[in-house]
Amino acid sequence: MANTNCKPEDTLNKQDQIQSAYAEGNYKYALRLLDDLVESAGPIPEWDRYRAAIMYKLGETAAAFDAYRQAFALQAENQNRIFNDVLMMAQSQYLASSEFGEKDEQVTDFISWGANALCEAKRRGEVLFRNGDFEAALVELEAAFAHCPTDSELANDIAVILYRLGNTAEALAMFQVAHKLGGSTELVATNLLEVLEHQIDVAAIDAASDSLPMAEALPPGRVVKPRIDGNYLHYPDVSLEVCIGDAMYQRNSSADCFVLGKTWGMVEALLKQLPTPPKRILELGIWKGGSVVLFNEMFVPEKLVALDFNTNVTKYLVDYVSQRKNIALSLGVDQADKKALHQLYVREFVGQKLDLVLDDASHFYEQSRASFEALFPLLAVGGIYVVEDWGWAQWPGDHWQVNEGGDYFRDRKPLANLIIELTLLAASQPSLVAGVVVESGSVYVRRGPANIESDLDLDSLILNRGRPIPKLY
Ligand SMILES: C[S@@+](CC[C@H](N)C(=O)[O-])C[C@H]1O[C@@H](n2cnc3c(N)ncnc32)[C@H](O)[C@@H]1O
């Protein structure tokens, strides 16, 4: 029972004595003074933290941890400090226990408790960030950073969000913090580069300059060409078999050789159009995995994401991807589903602009048009959007001209409609589309500097003096 006659000055006096005893390493005496203080003044929540520290010094780790837990629950305003104390305690305990080869359950408990609180805030922040809810993500990540002010990755994430929210000055200051904290220079530099690239975009729009050296805005990389042997393309660890027409259906991928649904000539045509090797690639249409493997081996990209509405892909591709951190497959995604495309982009590319989008999926007009409207704005300035096999309705031969491409294509509108529209778009919106190159196999659309925040609406962007654009049927 507390002695309610205890005077405030006595309490202050006792507190000083406890602190001095603790500082002098006289922990038992400090504990006795603390017990006396509680006896005379009643429980004082902020002293639970001191009790915990004293118990810890006395080797009573379990009691110390309980006191910290209690303090943490009761003192919202002191949670950061308590958290840091616990982390430090956990760290030294961990080091001690690993030195003596012991496995102390209490230590594991400390560590997981501290790490959980931090990870939870971090995890919530990252999910919000990926979903594009930058403001809410900032709140969570800043809370996590307050708990762990030496985490350079967190500082870096916060900087990226600040930039996305338009706080450029604060973002740059935070990048500096991340750098000083000794985080991955490469990560910080990559993000800074992204900021600079965006600044270049903005400057380009301001200047409305057609002569901007766009290709040079992308940093250089490398192209690793395969050794070509007949229908096979060989890389040191994996090969590709070129299969077009019926062979695409008849041949199957294996662990070391993947079916590729395009010729080497088509790949060379693509290489000619790329200003530099693309770092961030989104591919539509996976089939038997050959193009995913080829683009990964050939461009060594920072990130390659491939989607398909089919949910079954060859297990050999799944194995290939699972051994690499830079590739992600997104299955069950329809290329016409703009919302799904946006979610995928935010999740996988975390807002970083794309260098190459390759549409080799349905080859249907409406679906391919929807993908273009959603994805073209997400390209970096100078980035390339490729629509493959656009001319199937014009291809020669009875299969295409008499049998109309079989059941798959027969009742479909020609994809050539989209290519006509893209050409007209280049003339109507020159700052958006810097150029269109039409080749017999594919069309290549180059992104201009105009900043577009939403999906394109081709109907309103293509100008024709108010008159309709004729359609091919
Ligand atoms: C021509 S294959 C892709 C070939 C592959 N890119 C290559 O070069 O080896 C077309 C792929 O697109 C997928 N696809 C068809 N329609 C689609 C749609 N609406 N959305 C997403 N994928 C689709 C098919 O399942 C198929 O795997």
The ligand as an SDF file (V2000), in Angstrom:
LIG
                    3D

 27 29  0  0  0  0  0  0  0  0999 V2000
    1.9110  -15.6130  -79.1020 C   0  0  0  0  0  0  0  0  0  0  0  0
    1.8180  -16.2430  -77.5010 S   0  0  0  0  0  0  0  0  0  0  0  0
    3.1830  -15.4850  -76.7150 C   0  0  0  0  0  0  0  0  0  0  0  0
    4.5060  -15.9500  -77.2410 C   0  0  0  0  0  0  0  0  0  0  0  0
    5.7000  -15.5260  -76.4310 C   0  0  0  0  0  0  0  0  0  0  0  0
    5.7270  -14.1050  -76.2090 N   0  0  0  0  0  0  0  0  0  0  0  0
    6.9710  -15.9120  -77.1560 C   0  0  0  0  0  0  0  0  0  0  0  0
    7.5060  -15.0950  -77.9080 O   0  0  0  0  0  0  0  0  0  0  0  0
    7.4260  -17.0460  -76.9540 O   0  0  0  0  0  0  0  0  0  0  0  0
    0.4260  -15.4090  -76.8900 C   0  0  0  0  0  0  0  0  0  0  0  0
    0.1540  -15.5690  -75.4080 C   0  0  0  0  0  0  0  0  0  0  0  0
   -0.7690  -14.5560  -75.0580 O   0  0  0  0  0  0  0  0  0  0  0  0
   -1.7110  -15.0660  -74.1390 C   0  0  0  0  0  0  0  0  0  0  0  0
   -2.9530  -14.2820  -74.2690 N   0  0  0  0  0  0  0  0  0  0  0  0
   -3.9050  -14.3660  -75.2170 C   0  0  0  0  0  0  0  0  0  0  0  0
   -4.8890  -13.4810  -74.9830 N   0  0  0  0  0  0  0  0  0  0  0  0
   -4.5440  -12.8110  -73.8650 C   0  0  0  0  0  0  0  0  0  0  0  0
   -5.1540  -11.7670  -73.1190 C   0  0  0  0  0  0  0  0  0  0  0  0
   -6.3250  -11.2290  -73.4790 N   0  0  0  0  0  0  0  0  0  0  0  0
   -4.5190  -11.3190  -72.0200 N   0  0  0  0  0  0  0  0  0  0  0  0
   -3.3440  -11.8530  -71.6390 C   0  0  0  0  0  0  0  0  0  0  0  0
   -2.7140  -12.8460  -72.3040 N   0  0  0  0  0  0  0  0  0  0  0  0
   -3.3120  -13.3220  -73.4060 C   0  0  0  0  0  0  0  0  0  0  0  0
   -1.8690  -16.5260  -74.5170 C   0  0  0  0  0  0  0  0  0  0  0  0
   -2.2960  -17.2890  -73.4050 O   0  0  0  0  0  0  0  0  0  0  0  0
   -0.4640  -16.8820  -74.9950 C   0  0  0  0  0  0  0  0  0  0  0  0
    0.2750  -17.4560  -73.9460 O   0  0  0  0  0  0  0  0  0  0  0  0
  1  2  1  0
  2  3  1  0
  2 10  1  0
  3  4  1  0
  4  5  1  0
  5  6  1  0
  5  7  1  0
  7  8  2  0
  7  9  1  0
 10 11  1  0
 11 12  1  0
 11 26  1  0
 12 13  1  0
 13 14  1  0
 13 24  1  0
 14 15  1  0
 14 23  1  0
 15 16  2  0
 16 17  1  0
 17 18  1  0
 17 23  2  0
 18 19  1  0
 18 20  2  0
 20 21  1  0
 21 22  2  0
 22 23  1  0
 24 25  1  0
 24 26  1  0
 26 27  1  0
M  CHG  2   2   1   9  -1
M  END
$$$$
